[in-house]
Amino acid sequence: MSKSQDFFDRPETLRGILYSLYAMCGLLFGLDFVIHRHTEHPLEGLYGFYPLYGFIGCVVLVLVAKWMRKGLMREEDYYQQARETKTENANGGD
C-alpha cells in the first residue's frame, strides 16, 4: 500500500523552496550595491550589513537561550514529583 506524500514532504519541493530562498537572498544582496539607502548610522552603509546583523542577532539569541536553559531546566518527572508530594500532604502522609 503506497501512501502519497504531502506537498512539503517531497524532496523536490523542499529543494525548490531552498533554491528559491537562496536566489532571493542573492538578489537582495545584489540590490544592496544598486539601491541607495538613507542610513542613520555609519555602519548601515556597509555592504551586507543587514544580513550580517541578522545572523549575529540569531547566534546571540541561540547562545542566550542555551545559557537560560541551564537555569530553567527541570528534571523529566518534575511535575509528577510535585503532584505526588501534594497528594501525600493532602492524605496526611499515609
PECORWO-V494776 format. One record per residue. N is the residue number from 1. RES is the residue in one letter. D_LAST is the distance of its C-alpha to the last C-alpha in Angstrom with 2 decimals. Layout:
n=[N,N]
res=[RES,RES]
d_last=[D_LAST,D_LAST]
This chain:
n=[1,2,3,4,5,6,7,8,9,10,11,12,13,14,15,16,17,18,19,20,21,22,23,24,25,26,27,28,29,30,31,32,33,34,35,36,37,38,39,40,41,42,43,44,45,46,47,48,49,50,51,52,53,54,55,56,57,58,59,60,61,62,63,64,65,66,67,68,69,70,71,72,73,74,75,76,77,78,79,80,81,82,83,84,85,86,87,88,89,90,91,92,93,94]
res=[M,S,K,S,Q,D,F,F,D,R,P,E,T,L,R,G,I,L,Y,S,L,Y,A,M,C,G,L,L,F,G,L,D,F,V,I,H,R,H,T,E,H,P,L,E,G,L,Y,G,F,Y,P,L,Y,G,F,I,G,C,V,V,L,V,L,V,A,K,W,M,R,K,G,L,M,R,E,E,D,Y,Y,Q,Q,A,R,E,T,K,T,E,N,A,N,G,G,D]
d_last=[55.35,56.14,54.06,56.02,54.79,54.15,56.66,54.67,53.56,57.16,58.25,61.67,60.22,58.06,61.08,63.21,60.71,60.53,64.32,64.75,62.32,64.24,67.50,66.31,65.16,68.54,70.39,68.58,69.22,72.86,73.20,72.08,75.54,77.41,75.78,76.33,73.22,73.31,70.94,69.48,68.59,70.87,68.22,68.07,71.61,70.66,70.85,67.45,65.66,63.29,62.09,61.56,59.79,57.47,56.74,55.95,53.72,51.71,51.38,50.18,47.58,46.22,46.13,44.37,41.78,41.14,40.79,38.38,36.24,35.38,33.79,32.22,30.88,27.14,25.40,25.46,21.74,21.52,20.50,17.97,16.20,16.38,15.02,11.90,11.42,12.18,9.77,6.75,8.65,9.39,6.15,5.75,3.83,0.00]
